[in-house]
Amino acid sequence: MSETGTEHPLTAQGAALLELGRFDQAKELLARRLASDPDDVRAWVRLAICHINTKDFEDALHATQEALRRAPEDFSAHRFRSLALRRTGRSDESVAAAREAIRISPDHWMAYTALSEALIMPPDRWPQAYEAAVTAVRLGPEEIETHYALWKASLALGRRDVCDQAVREVLRIDPSNAWALQEVATGKAYSKDAKLPEVAEGYVQALAAAPGDQRMRKGLEDTLFRMVRGTRWLALLCLLIAVLTARVFPTGDDATALPAPLGTRLYALALMAVVWALGAWRAYRKLPQGARLGVRSLVRREFWVKVSFYEAVWSTLCAVLIVTVPWTDRLVLQVLTHAGWVPPLITIWFERAALREAR
């Protein structure tokens, strides 16, 4: 049966199930069709696609072989045979199958993406893979698969500029493409210039497109954890303001009378409020709603996130007590100061030591 001819209902139903990702059901229908008519080339090709998606590559090779035995010039059979051969490690045969697809349809972008994928395995063929991908993009500029093939070949060659351009083109074609959004999120995570809220936003967008992606979810949670850990520095800054205001450790040139004037202490309290307001505004103003909910969930679920959060609260509380209460005993002020800075700084030190050990 020709590719453009009228299909048998079972073959068409199998194709519909294949589109829905219901590969086992599609296999069953296609097997029924082939049992009644083993010369249905479209059914053999679609059965091969099912096997490829379920990683049964030897079965996929058998299906493409059966298709080609009946239709040696079938473009799709050669294309998917190339993919199955590549997955079984038969690189040279995979390249040969892709070149057959090009011979049959020299202006079809799918043939060149297949060739680029086939050439990507041996490093000495990376330039050829890149050239094939460039040709694929020229023939199919609005096809996501061509830009993905170019991204893959460019990555092998270390062409980060072309990789980034390929991702941008995919997002132009499909702004909700899960793979491209994941690449953007990963790129932000490894960028030295990206701020944590931007990194979190990238992960949230990627998860919106692929909610089940555990790698992106872990990346988001790690980023939110880093943001929560950062609040301890705000708390320590507030503690420093309180210590200076309340004259906890006076020098010979400083006023030493306790308590410090009420106006000065109220001014320090207002300054601490500004520190927290600006810190929260910078960190959370661009954070998507989903990420904000993620912060609350992390604080409830994860022990070390909870520790970081409570340390920030504790240090801030110590700072507030230092400036709001008119203390006359400097020893009490010093105890509150040490109680405020020791726990977070010890935890920060251990965290950095653990990171150095992990590297």
C-alpha positions as CSV (number, residue, x, y, z in Angstrom):
1,M,0.0,0.0,0.0
2,S,1.4,3.4,-0.9
3,E,2.0,6.1,1.8
4,T,-0.6,8.3,0.3
5,G,-3.2,5.6,-0.5
6,T,-6.3,4.9,1.4
7,E,-5.5,3.2,4.7
8,H,-7.3,0.3,6.3
9,P,-9.3,1.3,9.3
10,L,-7.2,-0.7,11.7
11,T,-4.0,0.9,10.3
12,A,-5.6,4.4,10.7
13,Q,-6.8,3.6,14.3
14,G,-3.3,2.3,15.1
15,A,-1.9,5.6,13.8
16,A,-4.3,7.6,16.0
17,L,-3.3,5.6,19.1
18,L,0.3,6.2,18.2
19,E,-0.3,9.9,18.2
20,L,-1.9,9.7,21.6
21,G,1.2,7.8,23.0
22,R,-0.8,4.6,23.6
23,F,1.8,2.4,22.1
24,D,0.7,-1.0,23.5
25,Q,-2.8,-0.6,22.2
26,A,-1.5,0.6,18.8
27,K,0.7,-2.5,18.6
28,E,-2.2,-4.8,19.2
29,L,-4.3,-3.2,16.5
30,L,-1.5,-3.1,14.0
31,A,-0.6,-6.7,14.8
32,R,-4.2,-7.7,14.1
33,R,-4.1,-5.8,10.8
34,L,-0.8,-7.5,9.7
35,A,-2.2,-10.9,10.6
36,S,-4.9,-10.4,8.1
37,D,-2.8,-8.5,5.5
38,P,1.0,-8.8,5.9
39,D,1.6,-6.6,2.9
40,D,0.3,-3.5,4.6
41,V,3.5,-1.4,4.5
42,R,2.1,1.5,6.5
43,A,1.1,-0.9,9.3
44,W,4.7,-2.3,9.4
45,V,6.2,1.2,9.6
46,R,3.8,2.3,12.3
47,L,4.5,-0.9,14.2
48,A,8.2,0.0,14.0
49,I,7.5,3.4,15.4
50,C,5.6,1.8,18.3
51,H,8.6,-0.5,19.0
52,I,11.0,2.4,18.9
53,N,8.9,4.3,21.4
54,T,8.8,1.3,23.8
55,K,12.6,0.8,23.2
56,D,12.1,-2.6,21.5
57,F,14.7,-1.7,18.9
58,E,15.3,-5.3,17.5
59,D,11.5,-5.6,17.0
60,A,11.6,-2.2,15.3
61,L,14.3,-3.4,12.9
62,H,12.3,-6.5,12.1
63,A,9.2,-4.3,11.3
64,T,11.2,-2.0,9.0
65,Q,12.8,-4.9,7.3
66,E,9.4,-6.4,6.5
67,A,8.2,-3.0,5.2
68,L,11.3,-2.7,3.0
69,R,11.0,-6.2,1.7
70,R,7.6,-5.2,0.3
71,A,8.4,-1.6,-0.6
72,P,12.2,-1.1,-1.0
73,E,11.7,2.6,-1.8
74,D,9.6,3.5,1.2
75,F,11.0,6.7,2.7
76,S,9.6,6.3,6.2
77,A,10.8,2.7,6.5
78,H,14.4,3.8,5.8
79,R,14.1,6.7,8.1
80,F,12.9,4.7,11.1
81,R,15.3,1.9,10.3
82,S,18.1,4.4,10.6
83,L,16.9,5.4,14.1
84,A,16.5,1.8,15.2
85,L,20.0,0.9,13.9
86,R,21.5,3.9,15.7
87,R,19.9,2.8,19.0
88,T,21.3,-0.7,18.6
89,G,24.8,0.7,18.1
90,R,25.0,-0.1,14.4
91,S,26.3,3.4,13.4
92,D,27.5,2.7,9.9
93,E,24.3,0.9,8.9
94,S,22.3,3.7,10.5
95,V,24.1,6.3,8.3
96,A,23.5,4.1,5.2
97,A,19.7,3.9,5.9
98,A,19.5,7.7,6.4
99,R,21.4,8.2,3.1
100,E,18.9,5.9,1.4
101,A,16.1,8.1,2.7
102,I,17.8,11.1,1.3
103,R,18.2,9.4,-2.1
104,I,14.5,8.6,-2.2
105,S,13.5,12.1,-1.0
106,P,16.4,14.5,-1.3
107,D,14.3,17.6,-0.4
108,H,12.7,16.2,2.8
109,W,14.0,17.6,6.1
110,M,13.2,14.4,7.9
111,A,15.9,12.6,6.0
112,Y,18.6,15.0,7.0
113,T,17.6,15.0,10.7
114,A,17.9,11.2,10.5
115,L,21.3,11.5,8.9
116,S,22.5,14.1,11.5
117,E,21.4,11.8,14.3
118,A,23.1,8.8,12.7
119,L,26.4,10.8,12.3
120,I,26.4,12.1,15.9
121,M,27.9,9.0,17.5
122,P,31.5,8.9,16.3
123,P,33.3,12.2,17.2
124,D,35.1,12.4,13.9
125,R,31.7,12.7,12.2
126,W,30.4,15.6,14.2
127,P,31.1,18.2,11.5
128,Q,29.1,16.1,9.0
129,A,26.3,15.8,11.5
130,Y,26.3,19.6,11.8
131,E,26.2,20.0,8.1
132,A,23.3,17.6,7.8
133,A,21.4,19.5,10.6
134,V,22.0,22.8,8.9
135,T,20.5,21.4,5.7
136,A,17.5,20.0,7.7
137,V,16.9,23.5,9.1
138,R,17.1,25.0,5.6
139,L,14.5,22.6,4.3
140,G,12.3,22.7,7.4
141,P,12.8,26.0,9.1
142,E,9.4,25.7,10.9
143,E,10.0,22.2,12.2
144,I,11.0,21.7,15.8
145,E,12.9,18.5,15.0
146,T,15.3,20.2,12.6
147,H,16.3,22.8,15.3
148,Y,16.7,20.0,17.8
149,A,19.0,18.2,15.5
150,L,21.0,21.4,15.0
151,W,21.2,21.9,18.7
152,K,22.5,18.4,19.3
153,A,25.2,18.6,16.6
154,S,26.2,22.1,17.8
155,L,26.5,20.9,21.4
156,A,28.8,18.1,20.2
157,L,31.0,20.7,18.5
158,G,30.9,23.1,21.4
159,R,29.0,25.8,19.4
160,R,27.0,27.2,22.3
161,D,25.9,30.2,20.3
162,V,24.2,28.0,17.7
163,C,22.7,25.9,20.5
164,D,21.1,29.0,22.1
165,Q,19.8,30.1,18.7
166,A,18.3,26.7,18.1
167,V,16.5,26.8,21.5
168,R,15.2,30.3,20.7
169,E,13.9,29.1,17.3
170,V,12.0,26.2,19.0
171,L,10.4,28.6,21.4
172,R,9.4,30.9,18.6
173,I,7.7,28.0,16.9
174,D,6.2,26.6,20.1
175,P,6.5,28.8,23.2
176,S,5.3,26.0,25.4
177,N,7.8,23.4,24.1
178,A,9.0,21.4,27.2
179,W,12.5,20.5,26.0
180,A,13.3,24.1,25.0
181,L,12.0,25.5,28.3
182,Q,14.1,22.9,30.2
183,E,17.1,24.1,28.3
184,V,16.4,27.7,29.1
185,A,16.0,26.8,32.8
186,T,19.2,24.8,32.9
187,G,21.1,27.6,31.1
188,K,19.9,30.1,33.7
189,A,20.8,27.7,36.6
190,Y,24.4,27.5,35.3
191,S,24.8,31.1,34.4
192,K,26.9,33.2,36.7
193,D,24.9,36.3,35.9
194,A,21.4,34.9,36.5
195,K,19.7,35.9,39.7
196,L,17.9,33.2,41.8
197,P,14.4,34.5,41.0
198,E,15.1,34.3,37.3
199,V,16.4,30.8,37.7
200,A,13.3,29.8,39.7
201,E,11.1,31.4,37.0
202,G,12.8,29.3,34.3
203,Y,12.1,26.1,36.3
204,V,8.5,27.0,36.9
205,Q,8.0,27.6,33.1
206,A,9.6,24.3,32.3
207,L,7.5,22.5,34.9
208,A,4.3,24.1,33.5
209,A,5.1,22.4,30.2
210,A,6.3,19.1,31.7
211,P,4.8,18.7,35.2
212,G,6.3,15.3,35.7
213,D,9.9,16.2,35.1
214,Q,11.7,15.3,38.3
215,R,15.0,17.0,37.2
216,M,13.3,20.3,36.8
217,R,11.4,19.9,40.0
218,K,14.6,19.2,41.9
219,G,16.2,22.2,40.3
220,L,13.4,24.4,41.4
221,E,13.5,23.1,44.9
222,D,17.2,23.6,45.1
223,T,16.8,27.2,43.9
224,L,14.1,28.0,46.4
225,F,16.2,26.5,49.1
226,R,19.1,28.8,48.2
227,M,16.6,31.7,48.3
228,V,15.5,30.8,51.8
229,R,19.1,30.4,52.9
230,G,19.8,33.9,51.7
231,T,17.2,35.3,54.1
232,R,19.7,34.6,56.9
233,W,22.0,37.3,55.7
234,L,19.1,39.8,55.9
235,A,18.5,38.7,59.4
236,L,22.2,39.1,60.3
237,L,22.2,42.6,58.8
238,C,19.3,43.5,61.0
239,L,21.2,42.1,64.0
240,L,24.2,44.2,63.1
241,I,22.0,47.4,62.9
242,A,20.5,46.5,66.3
243,V,24.0,45.9,67.9
244,L,25.3,49.2,66.6
245,T,22.2,51.1,67.7
246,A,21.9,49.6,71.2
247,R,25.6,50.1,72.0
248,V,26.1,46.4,72.8
249,F,29.9,46.6,72.3
250,P,30.9,50.2,72.9
251,T,34.4,51.5,72.2
252,G,36.2,54.2,74.1
253,D,34.9,56.9,71.8
254,D,31.3,55.8,71.7
255,A,28.5,56.8,74.0
256,T,28.0,54.0,76.6
257,A,24.9,55.0,78.4
258,L,22.1,52.5,78.4
259,P,19.5,52.3,77.2
260,A,20.0,54.0,73.9
261,P,17.6,56.9,73.1
262,L,14.1,55.7,72.1
263,G,14.2,57.7,68.9
264,T,17.4,56.0,67.8
265,R,16.1,52.6,68.6
266,L,12.8,53.3,66.7
267,Y,14.8,54.5,63.7
268,A,16.8,51.2,63.8
269,L,13.6,49.2,63.9
270,A,12.3,51.1,60.9
271,L,15.6,50.5,59.1
272,M,15.4,46.8,59.8
273,A,11.9,46.8,58.3
274,V,13.3,48.5,55.2
275,V,16.0,45.8,54.9
276,W,13.4,43.0,55.0
277,A,11.0,44.8,52.7
278,L,13.7,45.5,50.1
279,G,15.2,42.0,50.4
280,A,11.7,40.4,50.0
281,W,10.9,42.7,47.1
282,R,14.1,41.9,45.2
283,A,13.8,38.2,45.8
284,Y,10.1,37.6,45.4
285,R,8.6,40.3,43.2
286,K,9.3,38.4,40.0
287,L,8.8,35.0,41.5
288,P,5.8,33.2,39.9
289,Q,2.9,32.2,42.2
290,G,3.8,28.5,41.8
291,A,7.3,29.1,43.1
292,R,6.0,31.1,46.1
293,L,3.7,28.2,47.0
294,G,6.8,26.0,46.6
295,V,8.7,28.0,49.2
296,R,5.9,27.4,51.7
297,S,5.8,23.7,50.8
298,L,9.5,23.4,51.2
299,V,9.5,25.0,54.6
300,R,6.9,22.6,55.8
301,R,8.5,19.5,54.3
302,E,12.3,19.8,54.3
303,F,14.2,19.8,57.5
304,W,17.2,22.0,56.4
305,V,14.9,24.5,54.7
306,K,13.0,24.7,57.9
307,V,16.2,25.2,59.9
308,S,17.3,28.1,57.6
309,F,13.9,29.8,57.8
310,Y,13.8,29.5,61.6
311,E,17.3,30.8,61.9
312,A,16.4,33.9,60.0
313,V,13.4,34.4,62.1
314,W,15.4,33.8,65.3
315,S,18.1,36.3,64.4
316,T,15.6,38.9,63.4
317,L,13.7,38.4,66.7
318,C,16.9,38.8,68.7
319,A,17.6,42.1,66.8
320,V,14.0,43.3,67.5
321,L,14.4,42.5,71.2
322,I,17.7,44.4,71.4
323,V,16.2,47.6,70.0
324,T,12.7,47.6,71.4
325,V,13.4,46.8,75.0
326,P,15.1,49.6,77.0
327,W,17.9,47.3,78.3
328,T,20.1,48.6,81.1
329,D,22.2,45.5,81.5
330,R,24.8,45.2,78.7
331,L,25.4,41.6,79.5
332,V,21.8,40.7,78.5
333,L,22.4,42.6,75.2
334,Q,25.5,40.7,74.5
335,V,23.9,37.3,75.3
336,L,21.0,38.2,72.8
337,T,23.6,39.2,70.2
338,H,25.6,36.0,70.5
339,A,22.3,34.0,70.5
340,G,21.3,35.8,67.3
341,W,24.4,35.3,65.2
342,V,26.0,32.0,66.4
343,P,23.3,29.5,65.0
344,P,23.1,30.9,61.5
345,L,26.8,31.4,61.0
346,I,27.6,27.9,62.3
347,T,25.1,26.4,59.8
348,I,26.4,28.6,57.0
349,W,30.0,27.4,57.7
350,F,29.0,23.8,57.7
351,E,27.0,24.2,54.5
352,R,30.0,25.8,52.7
353,A,32.3,23.1,54.0
354,A,29.8,20.4,52.7
355,L,29.8,22.2,49.3
356,R,33.6,22.3,49.1
357,E,33.7,18.6,50.0
358,A,31.1,17.7,47.3
359,R,33.2,19.5,44.6
